[in-house]
Amino acid sequence: MPHEIASQYMLLLLCEMKEGRMLKLPFRADQVQPDEIQSLLKTEPFVIPQVTSSEN
Protein backbone atom coordinates (compact mmCIF):
# COMPACT_ATOMS: atom_id res chain seq x y z
CA MET A 1 0.00 0.00 0.00
CA PRO A 2 2.74 2.59 0.78
CA HIS A 3 4.33 1.87 -2.62
CA GLU A 4 1.05 2.60 -4.38
CA ILE A 5 0.69 5.91 -2.56
CA ALA A 6 4.28 6.85 -3.44
CA SER A 7 3.70 5.93 -7.08
CA GLN A 8 0.57 8.05 -7.28
CA TYR A 9 2.36 10.97 -5.62
CA MET A 10 5.25 10.76 -8.10
CA LEU A 11 2.81 10.64 -11.00
CA LEU A 12 1.04 13.76 -9.72
CA LEU A 13 4.39 15.56 -9.32
CA LEU A 14 5.43 14.64 -12.87
CA CYS A 15 2.09 15.87 -14.23
CA GLU A 16 2.54 19.20 -12.45
CA MET A 17 6.09 19.50 -13.71
CA LYS A 18 4.96 18.77 -17.26
CA GLU A 19 2.25 21.43 -17.06
CA GLY A 20 4.80 23.96 -15.80
CA ARG A 21 7.25 22.94 -18.56
CA MET A 22 9.84 22.02 -15.94
CA LEU A 23 10.80 18.80 -17.74
CA LYS A 24 12.41 20.54 -20.72
CA LEU A 25 16.17 20.61 -21.07
CA PRO A 26 17.76 24.02 -20.60
CA PHE A 27 19.66 23.57 -23.88
CA ARG A 28 19.38 21.74 -27.18
CA ALA A 29 21.57 18.68 -26.78
CA ASP A 30 22.29 18.46 -30.49
CA GLN A 31 23.34 22.12 -30.70
CA VAL A 32 24.86 23.11 -27.34
CA GLN A 33 26.71 20.90 -24.91
CA PRO A 34 28.04 22.10 -21.56
CA ASP A 35 31.80 21.75 -21.04
CA GLU A 36 31.25 18.99 -18.46
CA ILE A 37 29.35 16.88 -20.99
CA GLN A 38 31.87 17.48 -23.77
CA SER A 39 34.72 16.36 -21.53
CA LEU A 40 32.80 13.21 -20.52
CA LEU A 41 32.02 12.32 -24.12
CA LYS A 42 35.67 12.72 -25.11
CA THR A 43 36.91 10.36 -22.39
CA GLU A 44 34.16 7.76 -22.58
CA PRO A 45 32.94 6.68 -26.01
CA PHE A 46 29.20 6.94 -26.36
CA VAL A 47 27.46 4.49 -28.66
CA ILE A 48 23.88 5.00 -29.76
CA PRO A 49 22.31 1.75 -30.96
CA GLN A 50 20.41 2.01 -34.21
CA VAL A 51 16.80 0.93 -34.01
CA THR A 52 15.60 -1.03 -36.99
CA SER A 53 12.13 -2.34 -37.57
CA SER A 54 11.63 -5.77 -39.05
CA GLU A 55 8.59 -5.84 -41.27
CA ASN A 56 7.62 -9.11 -42.92
PyMOL Python script that loads the backbone (N, CA, C, O; Angstrom):
from pymol import cmd

cmd.read_pdbstr("""\
ATOM      1  N   MET A   1       0.807  -1.206   0.000  1.00  0.00           N
ATOM      2  CA  MET A   1       0.000   0.000   0.000  1.00  0.00           C
ATOM      3  C   MET A   1       0.854   1.276   0.000  1.00  0.00           C
ATOM      4  O   MET A   1       0.540   2.201  -0.750  1.00  0.00           O
ATOM      5  N   PRO A   2       1.921   1.366   0.810  1.00  0.00           N
ATOM      6  CA  PRO A   2       2.738   2.587   0.776  1.00  0.00           C
ATOM      7  C   PRO A   2       3.378   2.818  -0.588  1.00  0.00           C
ATOM      8  O   PRO A   2       3.560   3.962  -1.004  1.00  0.00           O
ATOM      9  N   HIS A   3       3.723   1.720  -1.295  1.00  0.00           N
ATOM     10  CA  HIS A   3       4.327   1.868  -2.618  1.00  0.00           C
ATOM     11  C   HIS A   3       3.325   2.456  -3.612  1.00  0.00           C
ATOM     12  O   HIS A   3       3.694   3.258  -4.470  1.00  0.00           O
ATOM     13  N   GLU A   4       2.083   2.063  -3.494  1.00  0.00           N
ATOM     14  CA  GLU A   4       1.048   2.597  -4.383  1.00  0.00           C
ATOM     15  C   GLU A   4       0.853   4.092  -4.143  1.00  0.00           C
ATOM     16  O   GLU A   4       0.703   4.863  -5.091  1.00  0.00           O
ATOM     17  N   ILE A   5       0.857   4.491  -2.898  1.00  0.00           N
ATOM     18  CA  ILE A   5       0.689   5.912  -2.563  1.00  0.00           C
ATOM     19  C   ILE A   5       1.880   6.709  -3.105  1.00  0.00           C
ATOM     20  O   ILE A   5       1.705   7.790  -3.668  1.00  0.00           O
ATOM     21  N   ALA A   6       3.085   6.171  -2.933  1.00  0.00           N
ATOM     22  CA  ALA A   6       4.280   6.854  -3.437  1.00  0.00           C
ATOM     23  C   ALA A   6       4.249   6.957  -4.950  1.00  0.00           C
ATOM     24  O   ALA A   6       4.639   7.982  -5.509  1.00  0.00           O
ATOM     25  N   SER A   7       3.791   5.912  -5.618  1.00  0.00           N
ATOM     26  CA  SER A   7       3.701   5.929  -7.081  1.00  0.00           C
ATOM     27  C   SER A   7       2.709   6.982  -7.551  1.00  0.00           C
ATOM     28  O   SER A   7       2.980   7.716  -8.501  1.00  0.00           O
ATOM     29  N   GLN A   8       1.575   7.056  -6.897  1.00  0.00           N
ATOM     30  CA  GLN A   8       0.566   8.051  -7.276  1.00  0.00           C
ATOM     31  C   GLN A   8       1.084   9.470  -7.026  1.00  0.00           C
ATOM     32  O   GLN A   8       0.827  10.374  -7.821  1.00  0.00           O
ATOM     33  N   TYR A   9       1.800   9.661  -5.940  1.00  0.00           N
ATOM     34  CA  TYR A   9       2.361  10.972  -5.619  1.00  0.00           C
ATOM     35  C   TYR A   9       3.380  11.391  -6.679  1.00  0.00           C
ATOM     36  O   TYR A   9       3.378  12.537  -7.130  1.00  0.00           O
ATOM     37  N   MET A  10       4.250  10.458  -7.075  1.00  0.00           N
ATOM     38  CA  MET A  10       5.251  10.756  -8.100  1.00  0.00           C
ATOM     39  C   MET A  10       4.580  11.078  -9.436  1.00  0.00           C
ATOM     40  O   MET A  10       5.027  11.973 -10.155  1.00  0.00           O
ATOM     41  N   LEU A  11       3.531  10.369  -9.765  1.00  0.00           N
ATOM     42  CA  LEU A  11       2.809  10.639 -11.002  1.00  0.00           C
ATOM     43  C   LEU A  11       2.197  12.039 -10.979  1.00  0.00           C
ATOM     44  O   LEU A  11       2.260  12.761 -11.974  1.00  0.00           O
ATOM     45  N   LEU A  12       1.608  12.420  -9.850  1.00  0.00           N
ATOM     46  CA  LEU A  12       1.044  13.764  -9.723  1.00  0.00           C
ATOM     47  C   LEU A  12       2.121  14.839  -9.839  1.00  0.00           C
ATOM     48  O   LEU A  12       1.904  15.871 -10.476  1.00  0.00           O
ATOM     49  N   LEU A  13       3.288  14.600  -9.222  1.00  0.00           N
ATOM     50  CA  LEU A  13       4.387  15.559  -9.322  1.00  0.00           C
ATOM     51  C   LEU A  13       4.857  15.705 -10.761  1.00  0.00           C
ATOM     52  O   LEU A  13       5.089  16.820 -11.229  1.00  0.00           O
ATOM     53  N   LEU A  14       5.000  14.582 -11.469  1.00  0.00           N
ATOM     54  CA  LEU A  14       5.427  14.637 -12.865  1.00  0.00           C
ATOM     55  C   LEU A  14       4.409  15.370 -13.736  1.00  0.00           C
ATOM     56  O   LEU A  14       4.787  16.107 -14.646  1.00  0.00           O
ATOM     57  N   CYS A  15       3.130  15.170 -13.461  1.00  0.00           N
ATOM     58  CA  CYS A  15       2.089  15.872 -14.227  1.00  0.00           C
ATOM     59  C   CYS A  15       2.182  17.385 -13.990  1.00  0.00           C
ATOM     60  O   CYS A  15       2.060  18.175 -14.926  1.00  0.00           O
ATOM     61  N   GLU A  16       2.396  17.770 -12.748  1.00  0.00           N
ATOM     62  CA  GLU A  16       2.538  19.197 -12.446  1.00  0.00           C
ATOM     63  C   GLU A  16       3.782  19.777 -13.100  1.00  0.00           C
ATOM     64  O   GLU A  16       3.754  20.896 -13.614  1.00  0.00           O
ATOM     65  N   MET A  17       4.862  19.026 -13.083  1.00  0.00           N
ATOM     66  CA  MET A  17       6.093  19.504 -13.709  1.00  0.00           C
ATOM     67  C   MET A  17       5.919  19.632 -15.218  1.00  0.00           C
ATOM     68  O   MET A  17       6.444  20.561 -15.831  1.00  0.00           O
ATOM     69  N   LYS A  18       5.186  18.703 -15.812  1.00  0.00           N
ATOM     70  CA  LYS A  18       4.960  18.771 -17.255  1.00  0.00           C
ATOM     71  C   LYS A  18       4.119  19.994 -17.599  1.00  0.00           C
ATOM     72  O   LYS A  18       4.401  20.689 -18.575  1.00  0.00           O
ATOM     73  N   GLU A  19       3.098  20.257 -16.809  1.00  0.00           N
ATOM     74  CA  GLU A  19       2.253  21.430 -17.060  1.00  0.00           C
ATOM     75  C   GLU A  19       3.056  22.717 -16.935  1.00  0.00           C
ATOM     76  O   GLU A  19       2.826  23.663 -17.688  1.00  0.00           O
ATOM     77  N   GLY A  20       3.988  22.766 -16.000  1.00  0.00           N
ATOM     78  CA  GLY A  20       4.805  23.955 -15.797  1.00  0.00           C
ATOM     79  C   GLY A  20       6.031  23.992 -16.701  1.00  0.00           C
ATOM     80  O   GLY A  20       6.883  24.869 -16.561  1.00  0.00           O
ATOM     81  N   ARG A  21       6.119  23.049 -17.617  1.00  0.00           N
ATOM     82  CA  ARG A  21       7.247  22.944 -18.561  1.00  0.00           C
ATOM     83  C   ARG A  21       8.591  22.846 -17.838  1.00  0.00           C
ATOM     84  O   ARG A  21       9.598  23.374 -18.311  1.00  0.00           O
ATOM     85  N   MET A  22       8.599  22.169 -16.696  1.00  0.00           N
ATOM     86  CA  MET A  22       9.838  22.016 -15.944  1.00  0.00           C
ATOM     87  C   MET A  22      10.637  20.796 -16.380  1.00  0.00           C
ATOM     88  O   MET A  22      11.738  20.572 -15.875  1.00  0.00           O
ATOM     89  N   LEU A  23      10.105  20.001 -17.308  1.00  0.00           N
ATOM     90  CA  LEU A  23      10.802  18.797 -17.735  1.00  0.00           C
ATOM     91  C   LEU A  23      11.648  19.034 -18.983  1.00  0.00           C
ATOM     92  O   LEU A  23      12.313  18.115 -19.461  1.00  0.00           O
ATOM     93  N   LYS A  24      11.630  20.255 -19.512  1.00  0.00           N
ATOM     94  CA  LYS A  24      12.409  20.540 -20.716  1.00  0.00           C
ATOM     95  C   LYS A  24      13.871  20.760 -20.362  1.00  0.00           C
ATOM     96  O   LYS A  24      14.191  21.270 -19.288  1.00  0.00           O
ATOM     97  N   LEU A  25      14.754  20.373 -21.273  1.00  0.00           N
ATOM     98  CA  LEU A  25      16.171  20.611 -21.073  1.00  0.00           C
ATOM     99  C   LEU A  25      16.472  22.093 -21.235  1.00  0.00           C
ATOM    100  O   LEU A  25      15.835  22.768 -22.043  1.00  0.00           O
ATOM    101  N   PRO A  26      17.427  22.603 -20.485  1.00  0.00           N
ATOM    102  CA  PRO A  26      17.762  24.020 -20.603  1.00  0.00           C
ATOM    103  C   PRO A  26      18.554  24.346 -21.864  1.00  0.00           C
ATOM    104  O   PRO A  26      18.839  25.515 -22.122  1.00  0.00           O
ATOM    105  N   PHE A  27      18.912  23.343 -22.649  1.00  0.00           N
ATOM    106  CA  PHE A  27      19.661  23.570 -23.877  1.00  0.00           C
ATOM    107  C   PHE A  27      19.302  22.481 -24.880  1.00  0.00           C
ATOM    108  O   PHE A  27      18.766  21.435 -24.512  1.00  0.00           O
ATOM    109  N   ARG A  28      19.597  22.732 -26.131  1.00  0.00           N
ATOM    110  CA  ARG A  28      19.378  21.741 -27.177  1.00  0.00           C
ATOM    111  C   ARG A  28      20.602  20.836 -27.227  1.00  0.00           C
ATOM    112  O   ARG A  28      21.693  21.292 -27.571  1.00  0.00           O
ATOM    113  N   ALA A  29      20.440  19.590 -26.895  1.00  0.00           N
ATOM    114  CA  ALA A  29      21.573  18.677 -26.785  1.00  0.00           C
ATOM    115  C   ALA A  29      22.307  18.491 -28.106  1.00  0.00           C
ATOM    116  O   ALA A  29      23.509  18.223 -28.113  1.00  0.00           O
ATOM    117  N   ASP A  30      21.605  18.630 -29.213  1.00  0.00           N
ATOM    118  CA  ASP A  30      22.289  18.456 -30.491  1.00  0.00           C
ATOM    119  C   ASP A  30      22.984  19.734 -30.953  1.00  0.00           C
ATOM    120  O   ASP A  30      23.749  19.698 -31.917  1.00  0.00           O
ATOM    121  N   GLN A  31      22.737  20.858 -30.289  1.00  0.00           N
ATOM    122  CA  GLN A  31      23.338  22.119 -30.696  1.00  0.00           C
ATOM    123  C   GLN A  31      24.337  22.647 -29.671  1.00  0.00           C
ATOM    124  O   GLN A  31      25.400  23.142 -30.046  1.00  0.00           O
ATOM    125  N   VAL A  32      24.016  22.550 -28.397  1.00  0.00           N
ATOM    126  CA  VAL A  32      24.860  23.106 -27.339  1.00  0.00           C
ATOM    127  C   VAL A  32      25.111  22.023 -26.296  1.00  0.00           C
ATOM    128  O   VAL A  32      24.182  21.371 -25.819  1.00  0.00           O
ATOM    129  N   GLN A  33      26.368  21.847 -25.955  1.00  0.00           N
ATOM    130  CA  GLN A  33      26.712  20.900 -24.906  1.00  0.00           C
ATOM    131  C   GLN A  33      27.567  21.617 -23.866  1.00  0.00           C
ATOM    132  O   GLN A  33      28.547  22.276 -24.215  1.00  0.00           O
ATOM    133  N   PRO A  34      27.204  21.494 -22.600  1.00  0.00           N
ATOM    134  CA  PRO A  34      28.037  22.101 -21.556  1.00  0.00           C
ATOM    135  C   PRO A  34      29.440  21.489 -21.565  1.00  0.00           C
ATOM    136  O   PRO A  34      29.628  20.366 -22.032  1.00  0.00           O
ATOM    137  N   ASP A  35      30.407  22.220 -21.054  1.00  0.00           N
ATOM    138  CA  ASP A  35      31.796  21.749 -21.036  1.00  0.00           C
ATOM    139  C   ASP A  35      31.933  20.417 -20.309  1.00  0.00           C
ATOM    140  O   ASP A  35      32.708  19.557 -20.729  1.00  0.00           O
ATOM    141  N   GLU A  36      31.187  20.240 -19.219  1.00  0.00           N
ATOM    142  CA  GLU A  36      31.250  18.986 -18.462  1.00  0.00           C
ATOM    143  C   GLU A  36      30.881  17.805 -19.349  1.00  0.00           C
ATOM    144  O   GLU A  36      31.546  16.769 -19.325  1.00  0.00           O
ATOM    145  N   ILE A  37      29.823  17.963 -20.126  1.00  0.00           N
ATOM    146  CA  ILE A  37      29.351  16.879 -20.990  1.00  0.00           C
ATOM    147  C   ILE A  37      30.352  16.612 -22.106  1.00  0.00           C
ATOM    148  O   ILE A  37      30.639  15.455 -22.414  1.00  0.00           O
ATOM    149  N   GLN A  38      30.883  17.658 -22.711  1.00  0.00           N
ATOM    150  CA  GLN A  38      31.868  17.477 -23.768  1.00  0.00           C
ATOM    151  C   GLN A  38      33.088  16.720 -23.264  1.00  0.00           C
ATOM    152  O   GLN A  38      33.609  15.846 -23.957  1.00  0.00           O
ATOM    153  N   SER A  39      33.546  17.052 -22.063  1.00  0.00           N
ATOM    154  CA  SER A  39      34.723  16.363 -21.526  1.00  0.00           C
ATOM    155  C   SER A  39      34.402  14.893 -21.232  1.00  0.00           C
ATOM    156  O   SER A  39      35.259  14.029 -21.418  1.00  0.00           O
ATOM    157  N   LEU A  40      33.183  14.600 -20.775  1.00  0.00           N
ATOM    158  CA  LEU A  40      32.797  13.210 -20.522  1.00  0.00           C
ATOM    159  C   LEU A  40      32.710  12.414 -21.814  1.00  0.00           C
ATOM    160  O   LEU A  40      33.134  11.260 -21.867  1.00  0.00           O
ATOM    161  N   LEU A  41      32.161  13.028 -22.855  1.00  0.00           N
ATOM    162  CA  LEU A  41      32.018  12.322 -24.122  1.00  0.00           C
ATOM    163  C   LEU A  41      33.363  12.065 -24.783  1.00  0.00           C
ATOM    164  O   LEU A  41      33.516  11.089 -25.517  1.00  0.00           O
ATOM    165  N   LYS A  42      34.339  12.931 -24.529  1.00  0.00           N
ATOM    166  CA  LYS A  42      35.666  12.719 -25.112  1.00  0.00           C
ATOM    167  C   LYS A  42      36.390  11.572 -24.433  1.00  0.00           C
ATOM    168  O   LYS A  42      37.124  10.831 -25.087  1.00  0.00           O
ATOM    169  N   THR A  43      36.194  11.413 -23.126  1.00  0.00           N
ATOM    170  CA  THR A  43      36.911  10.364 -22.392  1.00  0.00           C
ATOM    171  C   THR A  43      36.213   9.017 -22.472  1.00  0.00           C
ATOM    172  O   THR A  43      36.877   7.980 -22.484  1.00  0.00           O
ATOM    173  N   GLU A  44      34.903   9.010 -22.528  1.00  0.00           N
ATOM    174  CA  GLU A  44      34.158   7.756 -22.581  1.00  0.00           C
ATOM    175  C   GLU A  44      33.365   7.708 -23.881  1.00  0.00           C
ATOM    176  O   GLU A  44      32.478   8.534 -24.095  1.00  0.00           O
ATOM    177  N   PRO A  45      33.676   6.748 -24.751  1.00  0.00           N
ATOM    178  CA  PRO A  45      32.938   6.675 -26.010  1.00  0.00           C
ATOM    179  C   PRO A  45      31.463   6.394 -25.757  1.00  0.00           C
ATOM    180  O   PRO A  45      31.101   5.595 -24.893  1.00  0.00           O
ATOM    181  N   PHE A  46      30.645   7.054 -26.516  1.00  0.00           N
ATOM    182  CA  PHE A  46      29.202   6.937 -26.363  1.00  0.00           C
ATOM    183  C   PHE A  46      28.635   6.325 -27.634  1.00  0.00           C
ATOM    184  O   PHE A  46      28.780   6.888 -28.718  1.00  0.00           O
ATOM    185  N   VAL A  47      27.997   5.188 -27.503  1.00  0.00           N
ATOM    186  CA  VAL A  47      27.462   4.495 -28.662  1.00  0.00           C
ATOM    187  C   VAL A  47      25.946   4.527 -28.594  1.00  0.00           C
ATOM    188  O   VAL A  47      25.350   4.145 -27.587  1.00  0.00           O
ATOM    189  N   ILE A  48      25.333   4.983 -29.668  1.00  0.00           N
ATOM    190  CA  ILE A  48      23.878   5.003 -29.758  1.00  0.00           C
ATOM    191  C   ILE A  48      23.447   3.851 -30.657  1.00  0.00           C
ATOM    192  O   ILE A  48      23.763   3.852 -31.847  1.00  0.00           O
ATOM    193  N   PRO A  49      22.736   2.873 -30.115  1.00  0.00           N
ATOM    194  CA  PRO A  49      22.307   1.754 -30.961  1.00  0.00           C
ATOM    195  C   PRO A  49      21.264   2.210 -31.975  1.00  0.00           C
ATOM    196  O   PRO A  49      20.393   3.026 -31.672  1.00  0.00           O
ATOM    197  N   GLN A  50      21.370   1.671 -33.168  1.00  0.00           N
ATOM    198  CA  GLN A  50      20.410   2.005 -34.206  1.00  0.00           C
ATOM    199  C   GLN A  50      19.203   1.105 -34.069  1.00  0.00           C
ATOM    200  O   GLN A  50      19.338  -0.109 -33.915  1.00  0.00           O
ATOM    201  N   VAL A  51      18.032   1.694 -34.124  1.00  0.00           N
ATOM    202  CA  VAL A  51      16.800   0.925 -34.010  1.00  0.00           C
ATOM    203  C   VAL A  51      16.307   0.626 -35.412  1.00  0.00           C
ATOM    204  O   VAL A  51      16.108   1.532 -36.222  1.00  0.00           O
ATOM    205  N   THR A  52      16.117  -0.630 -35.686  1.00  0.00           N
ATOM    206  CA  THR A  52      15.596  -1.033 -36.989  1.00  0.00           C
ATOM    207  C   THR A  52      14.309  -1.796 -36.774  1.00  0.00           C
ATOM    208  O   THR A  52      14.166  -2.536 -35.801  1.00  0.00           O
ATOM    209  N   SER A  53      13.397  -1.616 -37.667  1.00  0.00           N
ATOM    210  CA  SER A  53      12.129  -2.340 -37.574  1.00  0.00           C
ATOM    211  C   SER A  53      12.147  -3.468 -38.578  1.00  0.00           C
ATOM    212  O   SER A  53      12.583  -3.298 -39.716  1.00  0.00           O
ATOM    213  N   SER A  54      11.676  -4.611 -38.152  1.00  0.00           N
ATOM    214  CA  SER A  54      11.628  -5.768 -39.052  1.00  0.00           C
ATOM    215  C   SER A  54      10.189  -5.982 -39.487  1.00  0.00           C
ATOM    216  O   SER A  54       9.346  -6.438 -38.715  1.00  0.00           O
ATOM    217  N   GLU A  55       9.934  -5.649 -40.716  1.00  0.00           N
ATOM    218  CA  GLU A  55       8.595  -5.837 -41.270  1.00  0.00           C
ATOM    219  C   GLU A  55       8.630  -7.015 -42.227  1.00  0.00           C
ATOM    220  O   GLU A  55       9.496  -7.096 -43.099  1.00  0.00           O
ATOM    221  N   ASN A  56       7.687  -7.921 -42.059  1.00  0.00           N
ATOM    222  CA  ASN A  56       7.622  -9.109 -42.919  1.00  0.00           C
ATOM    223  C   ASN A  56       6.562  -8.961 -43.950  1.00  0.00           C
ATOM    224  O   ASN A  56       6.362  -9.863 -44.763  1.00  0.00           O
TER     225      ASN A  56
END
""", "prot")
cmd.dss("prot")
cmd.show_as("cartoon", "prot")
cmd.util.cbc("prot")
cmd.orient("prot")
